Structures are given as C-alpha cells and as structure tokens.
C-alpha cells in the first residue's frame, strides 16, 4: 500500500518497455474502487475513454511518447472506505498513426434516442 493524505496529489507514470521506439502510450481509462476485486459496482472514473472525469486530473509533458505521466488528487469513497484501488487502461499505438486510438483523444459516447 501507498499511504497519502486526503487531497494530496498522486503522481503516476507508465512506461512502455519495448525496443520499438515508434510506439506511444495513451491513458484511456483510470477507474478507482474501494474493492480491489470489483471495478464495476462502486466506482469513480478519473478518466474514461480518454475523457477527463475528475477536474484534478492532468497529464504532464514527457519527451518520450512511450512514457505517460499524470496526476490526480487523492480521495476516499464517502468517508466509509479509507482504501482506494486503481485500475488504468492504456493504449499502445504506432507513432504518427493519426487514425489510431492514441490520436483520437476523448471519445464521448452519445446516448441513443429512445423516443418512438
């Protein structure tokens, strides 16, 4: 476990270990849960489908595209759960492939019209 105070900045870095330097990383989704085995029931999305959901989330410049750096503020779930577990999904894309997921950024899902 990593112990931090409430609202303290949490800095994360993901590194792609590959000999191919023409690959890049994209932070697609980061979700938090008070249960390390359940990321569906009680969850909080920090970023989802490349769209920032938490206003404290921000990315940091990296001179290397195979390195993703970001931060958010520490929080707890409704004062009842003091532990928070995270799961992040990152995409690996070919550098300069502008049709890839890494270059499309935020993908907001539009809701379907349910009217008759």
Secondary structure, DSSP 8 states (H G I E B T S, - for coil): -----TT-EEEEEEE---S-TTEEEEEEEEEEESSTT-SSSSEEEEEETTEE-STT-EEE--SSTTEEEEEEE---BTTTB---EEEEEEEEEETT-TTSHHHH------------
